[in-house]
Amino acid sequence: MKALIALVGEKGGGKETFGNIVIELAQKENKTVTRCRFSDILNETLKLWNIETTRPKLQILSQAMDNAYGKGTLTKAVKSRFENNPADIVIADGVRWETDRQMIRSIFRNVLVYITADSKIRYQRCVSRGRVEEGKKTLEDFMKEELAETEKYIPEIGARADFIIQNNGSEAELRKKVEEFYRSFIEKFYPPNPV
C-alpha cells in the first residue's frame, strides 16, 4: 500500500459512493485501488459460524472481541490487511473507534475523511436502498441505533478528520466534492515527477 484513505461516517452518509468515485478517478490515472471495510473481518467470522450478518450481530461481535481480548482487537487485525495490501491506494471504510483513528495515523501516508449528512436525509437514503425495512423501522429507531456503542464515537472522530464532506445534496454535488478532495490527495501523495 502506498497511501491510505480512511473513511468515517454514519450509515447513509455516502461513504460507499465516495469510495466508488475515488476508485473511478484513480483507475483513470492507472492507480490500483482496494476497498477494505473494518467490518469485513466481523462478516467473515459470523459467516464461518453460520450466523446471520446483521448490524446488531456485528456490533455484538465487535464489542465481545474487545471485552475478551482487549480494546482495539479488531483494529489490530485490520491493520495488517492494510499494510500488506499491494494497491497504490487502500480505502479503509468504517472507522468507528479511537483505536482505529490512532492506527490510521500510525500508517505512513494517510488521510482521514468524514462523510456525513443530516439524519433525516441519511434515513431516507437507507430506506430507498432497502437498508431499512420500510414500515418496520422509524426515523426514531434509526437514530436510536446511532447511540449504540459502535456508532456513538463517529461524530467525535469525524470532527478530527483531515477532510469533512457534508453530503446533504445530490450525487452530482457529492461528486464535485470528491473530485476536489481527490485532486488535493493526489497532489499531496503523488506529486508530479520532476522533468
C-alpha positions in Angstrom: 0.0 0.0 0.0 1.3 3.4 -0.9 -1.5 5.6 0.6 -4.5 5.1 2.8 -7.8 6.9 2.6 -9.8 6.2 5.8 -13.5 6.9 5.9 -15.5 7.7 8.9 -19.2 8.5 8.8 -22.7 7.5 9.8 -24.7 5.0 7.8 -26.3 6.6 4.8 -23.8 9.4 4.7 -22.2 8.4 1.4 -19.1 6.5 2.2 -19.8 3.8 -0.4 -20.5 6.4 -3.1 -17.4 8.4 -2.1 -15.3 5.2 -2.5 -16.8 4.4 -5.9 -15.9 7.8 -7.2 -12.4 7.7 -5.8 -11.9 4.2 -7.5 -13.2 5.6 -10.8 -10.8 8.6 -10.6 -7.8 6.6 -9.6 -8.3 4.0 -12.3 -8.3 6.8 -14.9 -4.7 7.5 -13.6 -3.8 3.8 -13.7 -3.6 3.5 -10.0 -4.7 0.3 -8.3 -7.3 0.7 -5.5 -8.6 -1.8 -2.9 -11.5 -1.1 -0.6 -11.4 -2.7 2.8 -14.1 -2.4 5.4 -13.4 -2.6 9.1 -16.5 -4.9 9.3 -15.0 -7.4 6.7 -13.4 -9.5 9.5 -16.6 -9.4 11.5 -18.7 -10.5 8.5 -16.2 -13.3 7.7 -16.3 -14.5 11.3 -20.1 -14.7 11.5 -20.3 -16.5 8.2 -17.8 -19.1 9.4 -20.0 -19.7 12.4 -23.1 -19.8 10.1 -24.6 -16.8 11.9 -26.7 -14.2 10.1 -24.7 -11.0 9.5 -27.0 -8.3 10.7 -25.8 -4.9 12.1 -26.8 -5.8 15.7 -24.8 -9.1 15.5 -21.8 -7.3 14.0 -22.0 -4.8 16.9 -22.2 -7.5 19.5 -19.2 -9.4 18.0 -17.1 -6.3 17.8 -17.8 -5.5 21.5 -17.3 -9.1 22.5 -13.8 -9.2 20.9 -12.8 -6.0 22.7 -14.2 -7.4 26.0 -12.5 -10.7 25.7 -9.1 -9.7 24.1 -8.7 -6.0 24.9 -9.6 -2.7 23.3 -8.6 -2.4 19.7 -8.6 -6.1 18.9 -10.4 -5.6 15.6 -8.2 -2.6 14.8 -5.0 -4.7 15.1 -6.4 -7.4 12.9 -7.4 -4.8 10.2 -4.1 -3.0 10.3 -2.2 -5.9 8.8 -4.7 -6.1 5.9 -3.9 -2.5 5.1 -0.2 -2.7 5.4 0.2 -5.9 3.4 -2.0 -4.7 0.6 -0.1 -4.1 -2.7 -2.5 -1.5 -4.1 -1.5 2.1 -4.7 -4.5 3.3 -2.7 -6.4 1.5 0.1 -9.8 2.8 1.0 -10.5 1.9 4.6 -14.2 2.2 5.2 -15.9 2.2 8.6 -13.6 3.9 11.2 -15.6 3.8 14.5 -13.2 3.7 17.4 -10.4 5.9 18.7 -8.1 2.9 18.3 -9.0 2.9 14.6 -8.1 6.6 14.3 -4.8 6.1 16.1 -3.9 3.1 13.9 -4.6 5.0 10.8 -2.4 7.9 12.0 0.4 5.4 12.6 0.5 4.4 8.9 2.7 6.4 6.6 0.7 8.4 4.0 -2.8 8.5 5.5 -5.8 10.8 5.2 -9.0 10.7 7.3 -12.2 11.8 5.6 -15.5 12.3 7.4 -18.6 11.9 5.2 -21.8 12.9 6.9 -25.3 14.2 6.2 -28.4 15.2 8.2 -30.1 12.2 9.9 -33.4 12.6 8.0 -31.5 12.6 4.7 -29.5 9.5 5.7 -32.6 7.7 6.9 -34.4 8.4 3.6 -31.3 7.1 1.6 -31.3 3.9 3.6 -35.0 3.4 3.1 -34.7 4.0 -0.6 -31.8 1.5 -0.9 -33.7 -1.2 1.1 -31.3 -1.0 4.0 -34.1 0.0 6.4 -37.3 -2.2 6.3 -39.9 0.4 5.3 -42.7 0.4 7.8 -40.7 -1.6 10.4 -38.0 0.9 11.4 -38.9 4.6 12.0 -36.6 7.6 11.9 -36.6 7.4 15.7 -35.5 3.7 15.6 -32.8 4.7 13.1 -31.5 7.4 15.3 -31.5 5.2 18.4 -29.2 2.8 16.6 -26.7 5.6 16.3 -26.4 5.7 20.1 -25.0 2.1 20.1 -21.5 1.8 21.5 -20.1 1.0 18.0 -21.7 4.2 16.5 -21.5 6.9 19.1 -17.9 8.0 18.6 -18.2 8.6 14.8 -19.0 12.3 15.0 -16.2 12.9 17.5 -13.6 11.1 15.3 -15.1 12.8 12.2 -14.5 16.3 13.8 -10.8 15.5 13.8 -10.7 14.4 10.2 -8.4 15.9 7.5 -11.4 16.5 5.2 -15.1 16.9 6.2 -17.7 16.4 3.4 -21.3 17.4 4.1 -23.4 15.2 1.8 -26.9 16.7 2.1 -27.3 17.3 -1.7 -27.3 15.3 -4.9 -24.9 12.7 -6.1 -23.6 15.2 -8.6 -22.8 17.6 -5.8 -21.0 14.9 -3.9 -19.0 14.0 -7.0 -17.7 17.6 -7.2 -16.6 17.4 -3.5 -14.9 14.0 -4.0 -13.1 15.3 -7.1 -11.9 18.3 -5.2 -10.7 16.0 -2.4 -9.0 13.6 -4.8 -7.1 16.4 -6.6 -5.6 17.6 -3.2 -5.0 14.0 -2.2 -3.1 13.2 -5.4 -1.1 16.4 -5.2 -0.1 15.6 -1.6 0.8 11.9 -2.0 1.6 11.6 -5.7 3.3 14.8 -6.7 4.3 15.0 -10.4 7.7 13.6 -11.3 10.3 16.3 -12.0 11.3 16.5 -15.6 
